[in-house]
Structure formats: structure tokens, C-alpha cells
Amino acid sequence: ILSIILYAMIFVACVGKCFNCIGIPCTEENNKFLCDNGNCIWHAWRCDKENDCKDNSDEVNCENKTCNVDEQFRCANGLCVSKRWLCDGDDDCKDNSDEDQVMCSNRTCNSTGQDFQCTLGKSCISSSWVCDGEDDCVDGSDELGCVQPTCLSTEYRCAQGGCITNRWRCDGELDCEDGSDESGCPPRNCSAKNEFRCSSHQQCIPLSWKCDKDPDCEDGSDEHNCPVKPTPICPSGYFSCEFGFPACIIKTWKCDGEEDCSGGSDEKNCSGVSCRNDQFACDNHHCIAQSLVCNGVRDCNDASDEHDCKGLTPKCDPVRMYQCKDGTCISKSRLCNHRHDCPNGEDEQEGFLKCNYNECLVNNGNCSDTCVDQRFGYQCQCSPGFQLNEDGRMCDDTNECLQKRSVCMEMAQCINYKGGYKCECYAGYQMERGRCKPTGDIEDSEFVTLVFSNKIDIRRLRVHSNLKTRFMTVIADQLKHAIGLSLNIKKRQVFWTDLRDENVLRTDTNNLKSVKTVLSNHEVRSPISLAVDWVNDHLYWVDYSLGTVSLAYSNGDFPTTLLTLKPMSLRSIAIHPEDGIMFLTVAKAGKWLIMKCAMDGTDCMDVITENIKEPTSITIDYQEQRLFWLDGKLNTMSSCDFDGGNRRTVLSVFNYLQHPFGISVGLNEVYWTDVMAHSVLKCNKWTGNNVTVIDSHLHFPMDIHVDHPTAQPEMQNHCIDNSCQFMCIPLPSGGAKRFTCVCP
């Protein structure tokens, strides 16, 4: 008892001198402010026109702030807010002066004619929103007298809407979502000299594609009755596929229950696998370490290691339960009930900070906001928009922009402020009825344009978010094996790799007949992934067979190899020109991982090494500074920060990730291709919700790229004033300079 009284005397003596005698003193040197009532708040919250101390002592003797007249509006209470927040329906000033009715009603439309004034009231919208199929004016006057677009003379209109090129009519492939392009078609007449007729009689392919170990006919008949060809030679630790691409896979994928070789030769002639005593046998005959069973992570490809995981010691529910020292969970209602429910009786301890004492009566329990007395101890709580500091007493501002990434609509950035957040449209967009719409020449966010390789052609798909309006065009056709793809959006150029041609090709969307071979003076074997540096007009590519990362100008000049690893150890590449970094999917010692390097191939480090099996493709979300990737073995989509932190699984549903191949991020969505499902799909990039099949019945959709300015935003050019003789490559920050010179 004496020790309890002494502790209480020491605690009371501290009041007024420090916020937490055990912790950091509440002084300006520690970025804190001591209120007159003894509460402690962050010093940055003083004189911000908000009563954080609860006695208003933090708002006494304050000087008026000076607002930036060009960008800010001075509120009636002296606060400064962005002029972009005026008359947007939100009380940003906290006194509603930024939403003054007189001020807002006197706004007029842009006199230059860039704005359209609605008939009802004085509401102004961008002229580009007129006749866009949506009522942006309350009275719908922006959609009166509009003519609906029709298909071009060179296009075929699908029965349920949408346009495709006339060449796809009766070509043996379902290009219209309703399949109307293949209805009522007569048997196709193929050229006996140059073409092979598929067994379905509705598809013709070049004769050279017959028996090339790649099924080009929808029914696979071009690979029937073919002469036996020698199996490719693979390096040690790899299995040679009998059919198609890839030629080699990691040996441990043989007989693991999943087809990794085209045609499934890796899953033929498989017998029961015998696992060691220290291993667990998955249902698909794969072996994993016994320690990985019931660890909450799917280590078996069929997830059988996470079945029947009962009997594990659970953690107590912190909301309803109290955990005793021995791990026993009891209901919080049984605390301080004069019974020993915990084996050691710690649920009934008397004294300071325990049962039958109201700690909130002394200096608010040292809570900076609200102190809530409980039957057993007390708890500090914070107002909405704030969260408890690690000390359990002070309240910190909650950064909703980090905790709720999907809180803002498409094409809006999240701006955090004390106690809340605001969604603000990016430049070139304007808030209208809860979403950001483009104000000028930028393509409407209700439409998305995708460019993807489809093995035998390159396609461009423009589709409305409701999927009812869609326009499909061919950028290049009669290809042999198009796989990797990238764009230079500003220059309207499309690049792709062809495994059969063993080269990189390019065309301009303004002149689709100008298909050019990019690399003619550089060794190329199996280029499977591309990345365009749109800032410096460079082209990066990964060669699977050579195990190299190479670089050239976009026209093919001055090609050079930046990084050489083992053959078949590189698969995908993504670059960030402003940060001077690139990401690669790499196989080391039979295990795939994601590696980050400087863009010249130096200073490489592994960023993702755990819970990754077969990363088929990677891409960068430049708006959020995050890396996204697909795992064809785990059937997952994941993302992380550039250093590998803040990792999250976006999607893990086999039906939508049967064999994912290419991935690209645009606005608030992520788009990907699935070779096995012959589809292009999308979902929310943060939650994985709203999975939608955009197009199906495709040939073999491979790589994909969103065609939108946000996919290649404006960036600082570190090479703009370089003195390099041949090529300049941007480098990461932290070094003596932000670029380096390379020679071909």
C-alpha cells in the first residue's frame, strides 16, 4: 500500500512539469506544446484556429497568417485554403466562408468559350463534356441535340453495339462480345499455296505456322500429325518442354500439378511423389517444409497446406477479450469482478492504474484528447481523423491517404490535412458530381484505351466503363509470335517483340502501315519484355535466352547490353526514368524474385524474395509510386513500395488468374491478360474488388499497356544537359550525379 501511495504522490508532483514523466517532456524542444490545463499537443497544432487543448490555450496570442494570394483564399477566421477548394461543397475553412452563397452564385463561365453554361442556373462545365453521353448539367442541357457516333465504313458494327475492323468479320475468332461477327459465315476459302486451313473450317493461318510447336488454330489442329522434333537443350536445373513456349522451366515445377509448358508436357508421366519425413506432401504431389504448414500462407500451389488448420493457439480479440499472462483469453466483462479468472489473478489487482480507480480524474489520465475510465484501467481515445500515438496517450493525425488508398475517385489525388483529407482532381480534370472529368483534350476517364499483343496481332481496345460501348482496331496483324509490348504514348509509337522473328518491331498509330524492325545490328534471341523510357527516348528489353538486359535509342541506334545474367534467368522489366531505377524478375538458384537496379544495370538489390514463385510480369504505378506484379504459379496479383515494403495481395482468385501474363495500371484500376482464359480483365488496384472481364475469346493475349497520359506522366529529365557522346542514362538520387554515359 505504501508503494502505491508513493507512486501516486510522485505522479501528482509531475503534473504541470511534463506530459509523461516516464516519456518525453512536453516542451517546444520536443515539438510539443503544454496546454494551460496540463494537456499536451503537438506544437504544429498551435495557432491553427482549432481548439486542440480543449481550453483554447493553444489559440491565444497568435499572429494572423499571410495567405498566398495567387493560390490561396483567406477564410473569415484567418485560415488559408487552396482556391481550388472554393465553392466545392466542402467546409474547408471550418467557418463555411469558402462556401459563401453570394460568392459562389456570382461565378461566371469562362469567357474564352472553353466552358459551357447550363440552361438551368449558372452552373459551368467544360465544353468537352458536351455530348459525351452523360448528363453533367442538372437539367441535362449538355446532352440535348447530340448525334450518337457510328462505325466507320471500314468497320463492322456488332449486334449489341461496338465496332471492329471489317477484316475480323468471319475470321474464325469471336471479336464481338456477342459473337455476332462469326454468325452466318460460310466455310473459309484458304490459299492452298500460302495458308493452312484449320479443322474448324473457319480459320486460315500462314502455312509456315504449321507444326511450329505453337497452336495457332483455335482447335489446335495446326499441331496435329507433326514430325517429331528434337527437344530443346536446357541448362542444369531446368526441364525441357516438348511443346511451345517457354522452352525450359525450373525443374521443381515438373509434376507439381500445374501445366507450365504449353501442352502440359511437364505434367505427363507423373507418379506419386515421396516426401521426406521433415516435409509435407501437398495434394498435388509437391513437397514443402513441414514448418510451412498452417502458417497462413499458401505454400502448396493447391493450398492444401492450409486445410484443417485447427487447434492452433488463437490470439485474444482485443475488443472483447483480455489475454492473461499465460495466454488464456477471458471476457473483459469478467475483469474486476472480485473473482480470479486469470490463473495468476492479474485480472483482479487493486491499486493505481488497476481496479476500482478512476485514472481520468488526475490530469485527464495524461490523454491529449479523451480519457475513458474502464472497470480495469483506462483508455485514451482520439477524435475522428486522429489515432493514438505509440505512447498510448497523445493523438496523431491519421493520414487517410496512406491508410485508405482507394478513398478518392479516379484521376484524383488524396491531400491529407489535420483531422481529415480531401480529394483533388489532377491537372486537366475538374470535379463534377463526385468524380473527376477531363476539361480539355485528355480522353474521358469513363473510357479506357488498352493496347495488347495477341500473339498473331497487336490490338487497340477502347472501352467504356459500362462495357456497353467498345471499339477494337488492329494495329498490326499477320504476326508470328508477338509477346512483349510497350508504348511511347506522346509520340504515338507501339513497340513489340516477336519470338519467331527474334527482334523488336515498331509502328506509329498515325501510320499503321509503317511497321519497322528496330534492332538490326544487335544479337537478339528471345526478347520477351520491353520498357520504353519516354523521357529520354530509349528502349529497354529483356532477352530470355541470353539472360541480358539491353538498351538502345527507340530507332535502334547504339544498342548496348547493360546487364548479363544466366540464360533463362530474366523475364520482365519495368523502369522509372525520373528515379533512375528499373525492376526485373530474376531467377536465382532455381527461385524467382524481383530485383531493383539502377537504370545502367548497377547497384542491384533483391526487393521481393518471399512468397513468390513465378512472377510473369511487373509494372509501375507512377501516381502512387508502387510496383505491381503477377504470379502465374501462386495465381496472385500483388503490389509493394519500391523498397519492397507495404506489400499487399491485391487479388488471389484462381478463376481470374488461371495463367496471368501481362499487367498494366491505369487510373484506379489494374488491367491484365490471362493466356489460359484468352481474356483481358480488370479490378480495383487497391482492393481487388469489381473484377471484370473486358474481352474474351481472344487468341493468346500476352503483354498489355494502358494508353493514357498517367501511364507515362511528365517527369524531370536528368539527362537534359548531359555531355555524353552516345547515350545518357538517368541514375538514382544519392550519388555524385544523376546520370551516366554509356557507349555502344
C-alpha positions in Angstrom: 0.0 0.0 0.0 2.8 2.4 0.9 4.4 1.9 -2.5 1.1 2.7 -4.3 0.7 5.9 -2.3 4.3 6.9 -3.0 3.8 6.3 -6.7 0.7 8.4 -6.8 2.5 11.3 -5.0 5.3 11.2 -7.5 2.8 11.2 -10.4 0.8 14.2 -9.0 4.1 16.2 -8.4 4.9 15.8 -12.1 1.7 17.4 -13.3 2.5 20.8 -14.9 6.1 20.0 -15.5 5.9 17.3 -18.1 3.3 15.4 -20.0 4.6 12.0 -19.3 7.3 11.7 -16.6 8.4 8.3 -18.0 8.3 9.5 -21.6 9.4 12.7 -23.5 8.8 16.0 -21.7 6.1 18.2 -23.2 8.4 21.1 -24.4 8.9 23.0 -27.6 12.3 21.3 -28.0 10.4 18.1 -28.4 7.9 19.6 -30.9 5.2 19.6 -28.2 3.1 22.3 -26.5 1.9 22.2 -22.9 -1.7 23.5 -22.5 -2.8 25.5 -19.5 -4.9 22.6 -18.4 -2.0 20.2 -18.4 -2.8 18.5 -21.7 0.0 18.1 -24.2 -0.4 18.6 -28.0 1.9 18.8 -31.0 3.5 22.2 -31.3 2.5 22.3 -35.0 -1.2 22.5 -33.9 -0.7 25.8 -32.1 -2.4 28.8 -33.7 -4.2 26.7 -36.4 -7.7 28.1 -35.5 -8.7 24.8 -33.8 -9.1 24.2 -30.0 -6.9 21.2 -29.6 -6.1 21.9 -25.9 -9.8 21.8 -25.0 -9.3 25.1 -23.1 -8.3 27.1 -26.2 -4.9 28.0 -24.7 -3.2 26.8 -27.9 -5.1 29.6 -29.8 -4.0 32.5 -27.5 -1.5 35.3 -28.6 -1.5 34.1 -32.2 -0.4 36.2 -35.1 -2.5 36.3 -38.3 -1.2 34.1 -41.1 -0.4 35.6 -44.5 -2.0 33.7 -47.4 -0.5 33.2 -50.9 -2.9 35.5 -52.8 -2.2 33.6 -56.1 -3.1 30.1 -54.8 -4.9 30.6 -51.5 -8.1 32.0 -50.2 -8.2 33.8 -46.8 -11.1 32.5 -44.7 -13.1 34.7 -42.4 -11.4 33.1 -39.4 -7.9 33.8 -40.9 -7.2 30.3 -42.2 -5.7 29.8 -45.7 -7.1 27.2 -48.0 -6.5 26.4 -51.7 -8.5 28.5 -54.2 -9.3 25.2 -55.9 -11.4 24.3 -52.9 -13.8 27.3 -53.2 -17.5 26.5 -53.9 -16.9 22.7 -54.0 -19.5 21.9 -51.3 -17.0 21.2 -48.6 -16.5 23.4 -45.5 -12.7 23.7 -45.7 -12.4 26.9 -43.8 -14.3 25.4 -40.8 -16.5 28.5 -40.8 -18.1 27.9 -44.2 -16.7 31.1 -45.6 -15.3 29.3 -48.6 -18.8 28.2 -49.5 -20.5 31.6 -49.1 -23.7 31.6 -51.2 -23.3 35.1 -52.6 -19.7 34.5 -53.7 -20.4 31.1 -55.2 -23.6 32.3 -57.1 -21.7 35.2 -58.8 -19.2 32.9 -60.6 -19.4 33.2 -64.4 -18.3 30.8 -67.1 -15.0 31.2 -68.9 -15.4 34.0 -71.4 -13.0 32.3 -73.9 -15.6 29.8 -74.8 -13.9 26.8 -73.1 -16.8 26.4 -70.7 -20.4 25.6 -71.4 -23.2 27.2 -69.3 -26.1 25.0 -68.4 -29.6 26.3 -69.1 -30.8 25.9 -65.6 -28.9 28.2 -63.2 -25.3 29.4 -63.7 -23.5 26.1 -63.5 -20.4 25.9 -65.7 -18.9 22.7 -67.2 -16.1 22.0 -69.6 -17.1 22.3 -73.2 -15.5 18.9 -73.8 -18.3 17.3 -71.6 -21.0 18.4 -74.1 -22.5 15.4 -76.0 -20.3 12.8 -74.1 -23.3 10.7 -73.2 -23.6 11.8 -69.6 -25.8 14.5 -68.0 -23.3 16.8 -66.4 -25.8 19.7 -66.1 -28.6 19.1 -63.7 -31.2 19.8 -66.4 -29.3 17.7 -69.0 -28.9 20.6 -71.4 -25.4 19.5 -72.2 -26.8 16.4 -73.9 -29.6 18.0 -76.0 -29.4 17.7 -79.8 -26.4 15.3 -79.8 -25.8 12.8 -82.6 -24.6 9.3 -81.5 -21.3 8.1 -83.1 -21.5 5.5 -85.8 -18.9 2.9 -87.1 -16.6 3.8 -89.9 -17.1 2.4 -93.4 -14.1 0.1 -92.8 -15.7 -1.3 -89.6 -18.3 -3.8 -88.7 -21.0 -2.9 -86.0 -21.6 -5.7 -83.5 -25.2 -6.6 -82.8 -25.1 -5.4 -79.3 -23.0 -2.3 -80.0 -19.3 -1.6 -80.6 -17.2 -1.5 -83.7 -14.5 -3.9 -85.0 -12.4 -3.8 -88.2 -14.1 -5.5 -91.2 -11.2 -7.9 -91.5 -12.3 -9.6 -88.4 -15.7 -10.5 -89.8 -15.9 -14.3 -90.3 -12.2 -14.8 -89.5 -12.8 -17.7 -87.1 -12.4 -15.7 -83.9 -15.1 -14.1 -81.7 -14.2 -10.4 -81.7 -17.6 -9.0 -80.8 -18.7 -9.7 -77.2 -21.9 -11.2 -78.5 -20.1 -13.3 -81.2 -22.2 -11.7 -84.0 -19.1 -11.3 -86.2 -18.9 -15.0 -86.6 -22.6 -15.7 -87.2 -23.9 -16.8 -90.6 -20.4 -17.2 -92.0 -19.7 -19.6 -94.9 -16.7 -22.0 -94.7 -13.5 -20.0 -95.3 -11.5 -20.5 -98.5 -7.8 -20.7 -97.6 -5.0 -20.2 -100.1 -3.7 -23.7 -100.8 -0.2 -22.2 -101.6 0.3 -20.0 -98.6 -2.2 -20.9 -95.9 -3.3 -23.8 -93.7 -7.0 -24.5 -93.1 -7.9 -25.3 -89.5 -10.2 -28.3 -88.9 -12.9 -25.9 -87.8 -13.1 -24.7 -91.4 -13.5 -21.1 -90.1 -9.8 -20.1 -89.7 -6.9 -19.8 -92.0 -3.3 -19.3 -90.8 0.0 -18.9 -92.6 1.4 -22.2 -93.8 4.7 -21.5 -92.0 2.9 -21.7 -88.7 2.0 -25.4 -89.2 3.9 -27.7 -86.8 5.9 -24.8 -85.2 5.2 -26.1 -81.7 2.7 -23.3 -81.1 -1.1 -23.9 -81.5 -2.4 -21.1 -83.7 -5.7 -22.6 -84.7 -8.4 -22.3 -82.1 -8.8 -26.1 -82.2 -5.0 -26.7 -82.2 -5.2 -28.7 -85.5 -2.1 -27.0 -86.9 0.0 -29.0 -84.4 -1.6 -32.4 -85.2 0.3 -35.2 -87.0 3.6 -33.3 -86.9 7.0 -34.9 -87.3 9.0 -35.3 -84.0 11.5 -32.5 -83.5 14.4 -32.6 -81.1 13.7 -31.4 -77.5 15.5 -28.1 -76.7 18.6 -28.3 -74.5 18.1 -26.6 -71.2 20.7 -25.7 -68.6 21.1 -27.7 -65.4 18.2 -27.4 -63.0 15.7 -26.9 -65.8 13.1 -29.1 -67.6 12.8 -29.2 -71.4 9.3 -28.6 -72.6 8.2 -30.7 -75.5 5.9 -28.1 -76.9 5.6 -24.3 -77.3 6.9 -21.5 -75.1 8.7 -21.5 -72.8 11.2 -24.0 -74.0 12.6 -24.5 -70.4 11.1 -24.3 -66.9 12.5 -24.7 -63.5 12.9 -28.4 -62.7 10.9 -28.3 -59.5 7.8 -27.3 -61.5 7.8 -30.8 -63.1 4.9 -32.8 -61.8 3.7 -30.1 -59.4 0.1 -30.3 -60.5 0.1 -27.2 -62.8 0.8 -27.1 -66.5 3.7 -24.7 -67.1 4.7 -25.9 -70.5 2.4 -25.3 -73.4 0.7 -28.6 -74.0 1.3 -29.8 -70.4 4.4 -31.9 -71.1 5.7 -31.1 -67.6 2.6 -32.9 -66.0 2.8 -36.1 -68.1 4.0 -39.5 -66.8 3.9 -38.2 -63.2 3.8 -40.8 -60.4 3.2 -40.2 -56.7 6.0 -38.1 -55.2 7.5 -39.4 -51.9 8.3 -36.6 -49.5 10.9 -36.8 -46.7 10.0 -37.1 -43.1 10.6 -33.4 -42.5 8.4 -32.4 -45.4 4.6 -32.1 -46.1 3.1 -33.8 -49.1 0.7 -31.4 -50.9 -2.4 -32.9 -52.6 -0.8 -32.2 -56.0 2.3 -34.3 -55.0 4.5 -31.3 -54.4 6.7 -31.3 -51.2 7.2 -28.4 -48.9 8.9 -28.0 -45.5 6.8 -29.2 -42.6 7.3 -25.8 -40.9 5.3 -24.1 -43.6 2.1 -26.0 -42.8 -0.7 -23.8 -41.4 1.4 -20.6 -41.4 -1.3 -18.6 -43.0 0.5 -18.6 -46.4 -0.4 -20.8 -49.4 2.9 -22.6 -50.0 1.4 -25.6 -51.8 0.1 -24.5 -55.2 -3.3 -26.1 -54.4 -3.3 -24.5 -50.8 -3.6 -28.0 -49.2 -1.1 -26.9 -46.6 -3.6 -24.5 -45.2 -6.5 -27.0 -44.9 -7.7 -28.3 -41.5 -5.6 -25.9 -39.6 -7.4 -26.2 -36.3 -6.0 -26.4 -32.7 -3.6 -23.5 -33.1 -3.4 -21.1 -30.1 -5.5 -18.1 -31.1 -4.8 -14.5 -30.1 -7.4 -12.8 -27.9 -9.8 -10.5 -29.6 -8.5 -7.1 -28.3 -12.0 -5.6 -28.5 -13.9 -8.2 -26.4 -11.3 -10.3 -24.7 -8.4 -9.8 -22.2 -5.3 -12.0 -22.5 -3.9 -13.3 -19.3 -0.1 -13.7 -18.8 -0.3 -17.4 -19.6 -2.2 -16.7 -22.9 -5.6 -17.6 -21.6 -8.4 -15.4 -23.1 -11.2 -14.1 -20.8 -14.1 -11.8 -21.5 -13.4 -8.2 -20.5 -16.7 -8.3 -18.6 -15.0 -10.6 -16.1 -12.3 -8.0 -15.2 -12.5 -6.6 -11.7 -15.5 -8.8 -10.7 -13.8 -9.9 -7.4 -13.1 -13.3 -8.9 -9.7 -14.6 -10.1 -10.5 -15.6 -13.7 -6.8 -15.5 -14.8 -4.7 -18.3 -13.3 -2.4 -15.7 -11.6 -5.2 -13.4 -10.6 -3.9 -10.4 -12.5 -7.5 -9.6 -13.6 -8.3 -8.5 -10.0 -5.3 -6.5 -8.9 -6.1 -3.5 -6.8 -4.2 -0.2 -6.9 -3.2 2.7 -9.2 -4.0 2.1 -12.9 -5.9 -1.2 -12.0 -9.3 -2.0 -10.5 -11.6 0.5 -8.7 -9.6 3.6 -9.6 -10.6 6.4 -12.0 -7.3 7.5 -13.6 -9.1 10.1 -15.7 -9.6 12.3 -12.7 -5.9 13.1 -12.5 -4.8 15.4 -15.4 -7.2 13.6 -17.8 -5.2 10.4 -17.4 -2.4 12.1 -19.4 -4.5 11.7 -22.5 -4.2 14.6 -25.0 -7.8 14.2 -26.2 -10.4 12.0 -24.4 -9.8 9.8 -21.3 -12.3 6.9 -20.9 -12.3 5.2 -17.5 -12.9 1.5 -17.6 -13.6 -1.2 -15.0 -10.0 -2.3 -15.4 -7.6 0.7 -16.0 -8.4 3.4 -18.6 -8.0 4.1 -22.3 -7.1 7.3 -24.2 -9.2 7.9 -27.3 -8.9 10.3 -30.2 -11.5 12.2 -32.2 -12.3 11.1 -35.7 -9.4 11.8 -38.1 -6.8 11.1 -35.4 -5.1 8.0 -34.0 -3.3 7.1 -30.8 0.5 7.6 -30.7 2.7 4.6 -29.8 2.8 6.1 -26.2 -1.0 5.3 -26.0 -1.7 8.9 -24.8 -1.1 11.5 -27.5 -3.2 11.8 -30.6 -1.6 11.9 -34.0 -3.2 13.0 -37.2 -4.4 10.0 -39.3 -3.1 10.1 -42.8 -6.1 8.7 -44.6 -4.2 9.0 -47.9 -1.9 6.1 -46.7 -4.5 4.1 -44.8 -7.3 4.3 -47.3 -5.6 4.3 -50.7 -8.9 3.8 -52.6 -10.7 6.6 -50.8 -10.5 9.0 -53.7 -12.1 8.6 -57.1 -10.2 8.0 -60.4 -7.9 10.8 -61.5 -7.9 12.4 -58.1 -5.1 12.8 -55.6 -5.6 12.5 -51.9 -4.5 15.5 -49.8 -4.1 14.9 -46.1 -4.7 17.6 -43.5 -5.1 17.6 -39.7 -8.1 15.6 -38.8 -9.2 14.7 -42.4 -8.4 14.6 -46.1 -9.6 16.0 -49.4 -9.7 14.5 -52.9 -8.4 16.9 -55.5 -8.5 16.3 -59.3 -5.3 16.1 -61.2 -4.4 18.9 -63.6 -6.6 18.8 -66.7 -9.6 17.4 -64.7 -12.4 19.0 -62.8 -14.6 17.7 -60.0 -18.2 17.1 -61.1 -20.8 15.2 -59.2 -18.3 13.2 -57.2 -15.9 12.3 -60.0 -13.1 13.9 -62.0 -13.8 14.6 -65.6 -11.3 15.9 -68.2 -11.6 19.6 -69.1 -9.7 19.6 -72.4 -8.2 17.1 -74.9 -7.5 14.4 -72.3 -9.5 11.2 -73.0 -12.6 10.8 -70.8 -11.8 8.7 -67.7 -15.1 6.9 -68.4 -13.2 5.3 -71.4 -10.0 3.4 -71.2 -7.8 2.6 -74.1 -5.7 -0.6 -73.9 -3.1 -1.9 -76.3 -2.1 -5.6 -76.1 -0.3 -8.2 -78.0 -2.4 -11.2 -79.1 0.4 -13.4 -80.5 -0.8 -13.1 -84.1 -1.6 -9.4 -84.0 -1.4 -6.2 -81.9 -4.8 -4.8 -80.9 -6.1 -1.5 -79.6 -9.3 -1.6 -77.5 -11.2 1.5 -76.4 -14.0 0.5 -74.0 -16.4 2.4 -71.8 -16.5 1.6 -68.1 -20.0 0.1 -68.5 -18.6 -2.2 -71.2 -21.5 -1.5 -73.5 -19.5 0.7 -75.8 -16.3 -0.7 -77.2 -14.1 -0.1 -80.3 -11.5 -2.6 -81.3 -8.9 -1.9 -84.0 -5.8 -3.8 -85.3 -2.5 -2.0 -85.1 -0.5 -4.8 -86.7 -1.6 -8.3 -88.0 -0.2 -11.4 -89.7 2.5 -11.6 -86.9 4.2 -14.8 -85.9 4.7 -14.7 -82.2 4.2 -11.2 -80.7 4.7 -11.2 -76.9 6.4 -8.2 -75.2 4.8 -4.8 -75.7 5.4 -1.1 -74.7 4.3 2.3 -75.9 5.6 5.8 -76.3 2.3 7.5 -75.7 3.3 11.0 -76.5 5.0 10.0 -79.8 2.1 7.6 -80.6 4.5 4.7 -81.1 3.9 1.0 -80.3 6.8 -1.4 -79.8 6.6 -5.2 -79.5 8.8 -8.3 -79.6 8.4 -11.3 -81.8 10.0 -14.6 -80.7 9.8 -16.0 -84.2 11.4 -13.0 -85.9 13.9 -12.7 -82.9 13.6 -8.9 -83.0 11.8 -5.8 -81.8 9.4 -4.1 -84.1 7.7 -0.7 -84.1 4.8 1.1 -85.7 3.2 4.6 -85.5 -0.5 4.6 -84.6 -0.9 7.5 -87.1 0.6 5.4 -89.9 -0.1 1.7 -89.2 1.5 0.6 -92.4 4.9 1.7 -91.2 6.0 -1.4 -89.4 9.8 -1.3 -88.9 12.4 -3.6 -87.5 14.1 -1.7 -84.7 17.2 -3.9 -84.0 19.2 -5.0 -87.0 22.8 -4.7 -85.6 22.5 -6.4 -82.3 22.2 -10.0 -81.2 18.6 -10.9 -80.2 17.4 -14.4 -79.4 14.2 -14.3 -77.2 13.1 -10.8 -76.5 10.1 -11.3 -74.2 9.8 -8.0 -72.3 10.0 -4.3 -73.3 10.1 -0.9 -71.5 10.1 2.5 -73.1 11.9 5.4 -71.5 9.6 8.1 -72.8 11.7 10.8 -71.1 15.0 10.0 -72.9 13.5 8.2 -76.0 15.3 5.0 -75.0 14.1 1.3 -75.4 15.0 -1.4 -72.8 14.4 -5.1 -73.5 15.0 -8.4 -71.7 16.3 -11.4 -73.7 15.2 -14.6 -72.1 17.6 -17.0 -73.9 20.7 -14.7 -73.5 19.8 -13.6 -69.9 20.5 -10.0 -70.7 19.1 -6.5 -70.3 19.9 -4.2 -73.2 19.3 -0.6 -74.2 19.1 1.4 -77.5 17.5 4.5 -78.8 13.9 4.0 -79.9 15.1 3.9 -83.5 17.5 1.1 -82.7 20.7 3.2 -82.7 23.6 2.5 -80.4 22.4 -0.8 -78.8 24.3 -1.9 -75.8 24.0 -4.6 -73.1 23.7 -3.3 -69.6 23.3 -6.5 -67.5 24.2 -10.1 -68.2 22.9 -13.0 -66.0 22.5 -16.7 -66.6 20.4 -17.7 -69.7 16.7 -18.0 -69.0 17.0 -16.1 -65.7 15.3 -12.9 -66.7 11.7 -12.4 -67.7 10.2 -9.0 -67.2 11.3 -5.3 -66.8 9.7 -2.0 -65.6 11.5 1.3 -65.4 11.2 4.7 -63.7 13.1 7.4 -65.7 12.9 10.1 -63.0 14.0 7.9 -60.1 16.6 6.3 -62.4 15.7 2.7 -61.4 14.4 -0.4 -63.0 12.8 -3.6 -61.7 13.5 -7.1 -63.1 12.1 -10.5 -62.4 15.1 -12.8 -61.9 15.7 -16.5 -61.2 18.5 -17.2 -58.7 19.4 -20.7 -57.6 16.1 -22.0 -59.0 13.9 -19.4 -57.2 12.3 -16.4 -58.8 12.4 -13.0 -57.2 12.1 -9.3 -58.0 15.3 -7.2 -58.2 15.8 -3.4 -58.3 18.7 -1.9 -60.1 20.0 1.5 -61.3 18.9 2.0 -64.9 22.5 1.4 -66.1 22.4 -2.1 -64.6 24.4 -1.4 -61.5 23.6 -1.3 -57.7 21.2 -4.2 -57.9 19.4 -5.4 -54.8 16.6 -8.0 -54.2 13.3 -6.4 -53.0 10.9 -9.4 -53.1 12.2 -12.8 -52.2 9.5 -14.4 -50.1 6.1 -15.8 -51.1 6.9 -15.5 -54.8 7.1 -18.4 -57.3 6.7 -17.3 -60.9 6.4 -13.5 -61.5 5.2 -13.4 -65.1 5.0 -9.6 -65.4 5.7 -6.4 -63.5 4.6 -2.8 -63.9 4.8 0.5 -62.1 2.0 2.7 -60.8 3.6 6.2 -61.3 0.8 8.0 -59.5 1.2 6.0 -56.3 4.9 5.1 -56.7 4.2 1.4 -56.3 5.2 -1.8 -58.1 2.6 -4.3 -59.2 3.3 -7.9 -60.3 1.5 -11.1 -61.3 2.5 -14.6 -60.1 1.5 -17.3 -62.5 2.3 -20.1 -60.0 0.6 -18.7 -57.0 -2.2 -17.3 -59.1 -2.0 -13.9 -57.4 -1.6 -10.2 -58.1 0.5 -8.2 -55.6 1.9 -4.7 -55.0 4.5 -3.1 -52.8 6.6 0.1 -52.4 9.8 0.5 -54.4 11.8 -0.9 -51.5 9.6 -4.0 -51.1 7.7 -2.6 -48.1 4.0 -2.2 -47.5 3.3 -5.3 -49.5 -0.3 -6.4 -50.2 -2.0 -9.1 -52.1 -4.5 -7.3 -54.5 -6.2 -10.4 -55.9 -6.0 -14.2 -55.3 -8.8 -15.8 -57.2 -7.8 -18.7 -59.5 -10.8 -18.2 -61.8 -9.5 -14.8 -62.7 -5.7 -15.6 -62.6 -5.5 -19.0 -64.3 -2.3 -18.1 -66.2 -1.8 -14.3 -65.9 0.7 -12.9 -68.3 0.8 -9.1 -68.8 -0.1 -6.3 -66.4 -0.6 -2.5 -66.6 -2.0 0.1 -64.2 -4.3 3.0 -65.3 -6.2 5.4 -63.1 -7.6 3.4 -60.2 -7.7 0.1 -61.9 -5.2 -2.6 -62.9 -5.5 -4.5 -66.1 -4.1 -7.9 -67.0 -4.2 -10.6 -69.6 -4.8 -14.3 -69.0 -3.4 -16.7 -71.6 -5.4 -19.7 -70.5 -8.7 -17.8 -70.2 -8.0 -16.0 -73.5 -9.2 -12.8 -71.8 -8.4 -9.2 -70.7 -9.6 -8.4 -67.2 -9.5 -5.5 -64.7 -10.1 -4.8 -61.0 -9.6 -2.1 -58.4 -5.9 -1.7 -57.9 -6.1 -1.4 -54.1 -8.9 -3.7 -53.0 -9.1 -6.2 -55.9 -12.8 -5.7 -56.0 -15.0 -5.4 -59.1 -13.2 -7.9 -61.2 -14.5 -7.6 -64.7 -13.8 -9.5 -67.9 -13.3 -6.8 -70.5 -12.8 -9.0 -73.5 -12.7 -12.8 -74.0 -12.4 -15.3 -76.9 -9.1 -13.8 -77.8 -6.3 -15.8 -79.5 -3.4 -15.6 -77.0 -3.4 -12.2 -75.2 0.1 -11.6 -73.9 1.5 -8.2 -72.8 -0.7 -5.2 -72.2 -0.3 -1.4 -71.8 -2.8 1.3 -70.8 -2.7 4.1 -73.3 -3.3 7.1 -71.1 -1.1 10.1 -70.0 -1.0 8.9 -66.4 0.8 5.7 -67.6 3.7 7.9 -68.8 3.5 11.2 -66.8 5.7 14.2 -67.2 9.0 13.7 -65.4 12.2 15.5 -64.7 14.9 14.8 -67.3 18.3 14.3 -65.6 20.0 13.9 -69.0 18.8 17.2 -70.5 22.1 19.0 -70.1 24.4 15.9 -70.5 27.8 15.9 -72.3 27.6 12.2 -73.4 28.9 11.3 -76.8 26.4 8.5 -77.3 23.8 7.7 -74.7 22.9 9.2 -71.3 21.2 7.1 -68.6 19.5 8.6 -65.6 20.6 7.4 -62.2 19.0 7.2 -58.7 19.5 10.1 -56.2 22.2 9.8 -53.6 25.2 9.7 -56.0 27.6 12.4 -57.2 25.5 13.0 -60.3 22.1 11.9 -61.6 23.2 10.4 -64.9 25.9 8.4 -66.5 27.2 8.0 -70.1 27.4 4.6 -71.9 29.0 3.6 -75.2 27.5 1.1 -77.7 
